[in-house]
């Protein structure tokens, strides 16, 4: 798998209009997911798709906030077991998978990706 800088370049080569902050946050999250014990580790093309899904859900100026990343998480989850593992890293009120800690003061969550018809 590519290092983070290379993966950012891959995503931006495929999505030149994507906000760089969104791309950097999505790549950082995917890098962490790849270190988890999951059956399917996302490949760079899935990172590209994830960024496209986030932009489709939240607009072209999406910044890749933890809620935005979590809402589109099914784009990189390929089975229920992996989604369970990913979700276990996102306890209510925490965004530890994406930010390394709890940077929200609300436990509310955006609807999951399947609510938004994000492909699996």
N, C-alpha and C positions, 0 to 999 in steps of 0.2 A: 504494500500500500504506500502511496506517496506521503511525503512529509507534509506538514500543514501549509507551508509556503507554496509548495508545488500544487497542492490541491486547490488552494485559493486561485492560483493562476489558471488551473483547469476550469474551475467554475466560471471565472470571469471571461475566459476565452469562449465559453459556450453561452454565457449570459452577460454580454458586455454592458447592458443597462442595469444590472443588478447592483443595489447599493453595497459598497464594499464592506460596510459594517455588518450587514446581514450575512454576507458571504463569510466573513471572518468568524462570526459567531456560529454559523451553521457548521463550518469546517471544524471549529474547536469542539463542538458537541459531537460530531461524527467521530473525531479522533478519540474522545472519551468512550463512546459507545463501542468502538472497536477493541477497547481494552477490557470490556465486560465479557462475562461468560454467556454468550448468546450463540444460537445456532447459525444465524446469518449475520455476518459482519458487512455493513454497507460498503459498497464500492463507490468510486468517485462519480460515476454516472448517476447513482442514487442521490448523492449530495446535490448534484445539479438539479435533479428532479425535485428534491426537497425544497431547494431555494425557489424554483419555479412555482411550486405549490404555495409556499408562503407568500410570494408576491401575488399570486392569483387570489389568495384568501384576504390579504391585508393591503393590497395595492403596491404600486411600484416603489413607494417610499418606505416599505416595511424595514424595520431596523433589526429584526431578529431578536425581539425581547423574549425572555423565557416563556411567557404565555404564548407568543406566536410560534415559537419552536415546538412547544408541547402540543399545540392545537394541530399541527401538521405532522406530528410524530409517526402516525401510521404510514406515511410515505416511505419511511426507512425500516419499518417493522414488517417482516415478511410472514410472521406466524404469531399465533396467540401466545405461545410460550415466551417468545422474545418480547412481545409487547408487555407481558406481565413483568419480565425482568426490567425493562425500561421504566415501566410505571413504578416499580418498587424503588427506583432511584429518585422518584419525584414525589415524595410524601406531601400531603396537603400542607400548603404554606411554605414549601421549600422548593428551590430550583437548583439543588445541588448538582445535578447532572450537567447543567449548562453554565452555571456561574461559580460553582465551588462553594456555595453557601446560600443562605436565605436572604434575598435582597428585596423581598416583597413583604408588605405588612398586611396583606389580605390573603386568605386561604381560598378565595374564589378562583375558579378555573374557567378558561374559555371552553366551548364545546370541543369534544374530541374530533379528530380528523374525519371519522366516519360520518359525523353529523354534517360536515362540509363537503361530503362526497369526494374526499381525497382518495386517489387510487391506492390500492394495497399491492 
